[in-house]
Amino acid sequence: MGRKSEKNKEKILKRKEEKAQLTKAWASIKKANQIDDPLAEFPVFHKYTKDENVFLLETKKFEAVDADTMDWILDLEKRNMEDMYNNCSWGWSDEKKSDEMKDDRARYLIARTDYGKPVAFSHFRFDLDYGFEVLYCYELQLEESVRRLGLGKFMMQVLELIGFSNRMRKVVLTSLKHNPHAMAFFTALNYTMDETSPDEEYEGPQPYVILSKTNKKMLNFFS
């Protein structure tokens, strides 16, 4: 009876810890989602320059993105990713992608030229992922004309800043395996295989992996 009692105590304690973690995670997510502009307090990250190129960055909730910009976002996503989707089991659907990107929880980090033309965006959300608070990067898409200028790297750094400053445990993203440029890009930024990435031994072959990054400097936030 003694052993059984000890095991029961351990299970109860574990459930309490999990519940406490979940409560803490939801509190952080709720607080982050109440912020209209998470980039407002970091004015130095509103601009990125490379040689003669100047890009201005802004963050907006989906509801605040104007119709013309949203049309451009959907068009760039389709131009960049339709073939990638169709070359794997996912397949492309205009309707499904539009619904995903127009979700009420969606937020956008948008980069424009200094004369206002949008050239890159990231769709991200503050969300719960397997019980933990995360900033989930759904998309990072750039126009061909602004690639290889360091803008994508800068935008990922901005997402990390937003996530960690709002007490998110990780920045998480999904990358297609047959997109070697994306895989190399995220690997170079020190993103590694997340523990939630599909285990093909049990789930069978999957076209994607889940990558993540935890900022060790922020670990004290989670104590």
N, C-alpha and C positions, 0 to 999 in steps of 0.2 A: 504493500500500500504506500510505503514511503516513496518509492521510486515513481509510482504513478502520480502521486501528489506533486512531486517536484517537476515532472514533465508537464502537468497541467498548469502549474505556476509559470513555467517558461512560456507555454503557449499563450496564456493570458497576458503576460508581460509583452510578448511579441505583438499581439493584437493591439495592445494599448499604444505601443511605440508606433505601429503602422498608422493607427488612427490619428495620433498626434502629428505625425509627419504629413498626413493627408490634409489635416486642418490647417497646418502651417503653410503648406503648398498653395491651397486654395486662397488663403488670406493674401499671399504674395501676388498671386495671379489677379485677384480682384482689385487689389491696390494698383497694380500696373495697368490694368485695363481702364481704370478711371482717369488715367493721364491722357489728355488729348494729344500732346506733342512731346514724346519722350526725348526728343533731340533738343528741345528748347534750352535746357540748362547747359548744353555743350556747344556754344556758338562757334568755337574753333573748328568743329566738325561739320559746319554748314557749307564749307567750301573745300574743293580739292583742285589743285593746280598741277599740271604736268607740262613742262616746256611752255608753249603758248596757249595751251588748253586750260580753260577755266570751267569748272562744273560746280553748280550750286545744288545742295542737297536739302531735302525736306522730308518729314514724316507726316502721314495723314491716315486717319481711319478711312475705311472704304467709303463711308457715307459722305466724306468731305472731298473725295476725289471728283473733279469735274468730268463731265461726260466725254469730252474730247480726249482727255488724258486716259480715261478708262478704255476708250476704244483703241487707243494706241497700245496700251498695256496688253490687251487681248490679242491685238494683231501681232505684236512682237513675240508674244508667247507662242502663237501659232506658227509664225515663220521660223522660230528657233527650235521648236520642240515637236511639231507634228510628225515629222519623219522619225524622230527618235522613239516616239510613242508607238508608231505603227510598226516599227522594227522589233517590237517585243510584245509580250502577252497583254500589255496594258491596252493598246489601241488608242486612237485619238477620237475624242468626241467634243465638238464645239460646245454642246449644251452642258456636259458635265464639267468641262474646264471653266466655262463661264460661271456656273453655279458655285464652284469652289472659290473662284477669285472674287466673286461678289458676295461672299458670305459676310454676315454682319460682324464677325470677329476679325475679319481681314484688316491688316494694316499694310501700308506701303511706304517704303523708303524709295524716293524718286530722285534721280539725278538729272539736272537740266544744264544746257549750255548757259553761258552768261547772257544770252539773248532769249532764254526761255524755252528752247526746244527740248523736250524730254528725250533722253538717250539711254537710260538704264533704270531698272527698278528691281526691288526685292519685295515679294509678298511674304509677310511674316505674321506670327501671332504669339501672344503670351498664352500658354496652354499647359494642361496637365498631360504628362506623358509617362505612363506606367507608374503613376503615383507621385511623380516629381514635377516640380515647377520648371518649365523650360521656355526659352524663346525658340520657336520652331520656324526655320527658314524654309518656306515652301518653294520659293523661286528666287533665282538671281539671274536676270537676263539683261544683256547689253546689246546695243546695236553694233553691227560689225565695224562701223567707222570709229568706235571709241574703245575697241579692245586693244589689249597689249599696252595700255597706258597706266596700268596700276589702279584704275578706277574700281574694278571688281574687288580687288584686295582691300581697298580703302572702305568700300561699302560693307564688306564682311567685318572689318574692324569696328565700323559704326554699329552694326548689329550686335557684336559682342559687347560693346560699351553699353548699349541700351539694355541688353539682357542682364548683364552682371550688375549694373547700377540699380536695376529694379529687382534684385535678389532672385534672379532666375539661376537655377543650378547649372544649367548647360545651354549651349546653343546646339540645336539638333537639326539635321537635314537629311534628305533622301537623295541619293545619286544613282543614276542608271549605270550599270556595269559596262554597257557598250558605248558609254560616252567617256572615252579615255581622257579627253581634255579636261572635263569637269573633275574626274577622279584625281588627275595630276594636280589640278588647281587646289582642291581642298586638302590633299595630302601635303602640299607645299605650305599650307597655312596651319599645319599640325592638327588637322582633323583626323580622328582615328575611328576604327570600327566601334560602334556603340554596342553595349550589351544587349540591346533590344533588336539588333539586326537579325534578320531571319537565319535560323540554323538549318541549312539545307539538308543536313543528315536526317532531320525529322520533318521538315516542311517541303522538301524537294527543291529543285532549282528555282531560283527567283531572279528576276531581271534587275533587281536593285539591292543596294546596301544602305544601311542607316549609319551615318557618321555623326560624331559629336565632338565638342570641345568644352572642357571645364577650366575655368580660370582659377588656378590654385590660389591666387592672391585674394579671391573672394570666398574661400572656404570658411573663413571666420564668420561669414554672414549666416552660415547654415548650422552653426553650433548652438 
